[in-house]
């Protein structure tokens, strides 16, 4: 790679990790946010604590626990590898799972705020006319979609920038598991400032794009 050239492989791996991690956040994150918004005080507090736990743990600790869970040290890891033939350690899907775990609290909190803004009377009327599941998809989701869109953008941006958890479980193999944050770290360690500068600049541009998209979504939400 020429000095200062953008590492295309690192960008590709980061994009793969970001997309899969964001998709992994959507269903459980939406369900958990809805459960917290609609539960009683004690249940909501318990669910919120569980949802926010990865946010207060060091990302390296999250990566360590996942490394143990998916490796041969655990019965679950042996089941994945030996029975299902699914190896997640030192793979980019494993990095995506780690990024999803770290991003999930931000997704849940943002989506929860959207669900809590829905008029309870609308939900009560909907529940008398349709099943809870149908009411959720027909009423709650359409009303909360700006918050869900914002949650998706925030989770994607967090997944794109994750380093600690992903490097623990997936390592930093160029072209296979090396994401942009890991490539920046390796470039700094190697004293390759042109490469580090190029990757850091690309990261900043991507961050600005996410912020601009998030601003548009929030403006749309305020004008509803």
N, C-alpha and C positions, 0 to 999 in steps of 0.2 A: 504494500500500500504506500503510495506516495505521501510525503509529509503534508499534513493538513487535509488530506482527503477524508471525505465522510465515509465511515464504516457502514457500507450497505448491509452487510450481514447482521451487524448488531441492530440496525434499524428494523430489519425483517424479523428477527427474533423478538424484539421488543413489541412490534406490531402484533405478532402471533400471541404473545403472552397477554398483551393488553386486551385483545378481542376476546380470547377465551376467558380470561379473568372476569371481564365485564359481564359476559354471558352467564358465568357461574354465579355472579351476584344477583342477577335479575330475579329468578324465581324465589330462592330462599330469602333474599333481602326484602322483596315485596311482601311475601307472606309474613315475615317477622315484623316488618313495619306495620302492617295491617293489624296483626295480633296485638302489638303494643298499643296502638292507637285505640283499639276497641276493648281492651281488657280492663279489669278493675285495677285499683291503685297498687295493690301488693303484687299481683301477677305482672303488671306492666313494669314495675320496678325490677322484678327478677329477670324478666326477658330483656330489659334494657341493659342490665348488668352483664348478662351473657353476651349480648350483641356488641357491647362496647369493650369487652375484655381484650380483644386483639389490639385495640387502640392504645391501651395503657401498658401493654407488654412491649419490651424491645423487639423490633422486627427479627433480630437474630434469634431470640427465644422462640418466636413463632416458627421460624425456619427449623430450629432444632427439634421442636416437638413433632413437626411434620416429617422431618427426616427420620425420626424414630418410628413414627406411625407407619410410614410407607416403606421402611427398610426391613431387612430380615430380622431385626432385633425384636419386632413385634409379631404377634400371631396374625394380626390384620395384614401386615406387610407380606408375610409369608403366603397368606391366602391370595393376595393380589398377584404376587409374582408366580407362585407355583400352580395355583388352581385356575386363575384367570389369564395368566400370561401377560399381566399388565405391570410394567415397570415404570415408576414415576420418578424415582430418585435419579438425578443427573440427566433429566430430560426437560425440554421446554414446557410440556404440559404440567410437570411437577412444579415448575416455576410459576406457571399460571395459577395453579391452585394456591400456592403460597401468596401470590399477589392478590388473589380473590379474598383470602382470609383477612389480609391486612386492610383491604379496601371495603370490606363488608360493613364495618361500623359506620363509615361515612355515608354509604348508600342508605343504610337503615335509618339513620337520623334524619337525612334529608327527605326520604320518602315518608317517614312518619309524620313530619311536619305538614306535608301535603294532605295526608289522610285526616289529620286532626283539624284541618281548616274546613272540612266538609260539614255542612249544616246537618246536625243529627236528625232534624225533622225529615230531611230528604231521605236519609237512610231508613228511618222508621217507616215512612210511606212506602218506600221500595220493598221493604221486608214484608209488607202486607200483600203485595201484588206478585211477588216472585220469590223463589228460593234464595237462601243466603248467597249461594255461589253465583246465581244469575244476577242478583242485586249488586254483587261485588263487581262483576265484569261489565254490567250495563250502566251502573251509576257511579260507583266509587272510582274505578279506574279512569273513566273519561274526565271526572272532575279533578282528579289528582295528577293528571298526566304531566302538567308542567313541573311539578315537584319530582315526579319519576324521571322525567327527562334530565332535570338538573342532577338528580342522584346518579344517573347513568354516566353523565359527563364527568362528575366528580370521581366516581369509581374508576373510570377509564384513565383519567389523568393520574390518579394515585397509583394505579397498576403500572402505568408507563414509567413512573419514577421510582418504583420500589427496587431496593437493592439488598438490604440486610436479609430478609426472609428468602428471597429468590436465590441469592448466591449460596446460602447455606444448603438448600435442598438440591439445587441444580448445578452448582459450580459456575465456572466461567469459561466454557469451552468455545473458542471462536468458531462462528458459523453454526453452532448447535444450541448452546445454552447461554451464550454471552449476550446480555442485553446492553442497551446504551449506558445505563449507570455503571454496570460492571466494566464495560469497555473504557469508560472515563477513568475509573479507578485504576485499571491495569495500565492505561496510558500515563497516568500521573506517577504510578510506581516505577514505570520504565523510563521516566523522564522525557516522554514523547509529548511535549507541550503542543505542537501543531495539531496532533490528533485529538488531544484532550480539548483544545480550544474549539475545534470543528464540531466535536460531538456535544460539547456544552452549549455552543451556539444553536445547534439544531434543537436541543432540548428546550432552550429558552423560547425559540420560535414556536415549537409545538405547544409549550405552556401558554403562550399568548393566544394561540388559536383556541385552545380549550377555554381560556378565560373569556374570550370574545363570544364564543358560542354560549357559555354559561350566562353571560350578561344578557344576551338576546332572549334566552329562555326566561330569565327572571323578569325582564321587562314585559314579556308577554304575560307572565303570571300576574304582575301588578295591574295590568290593564284589563284584566278579565272582569 
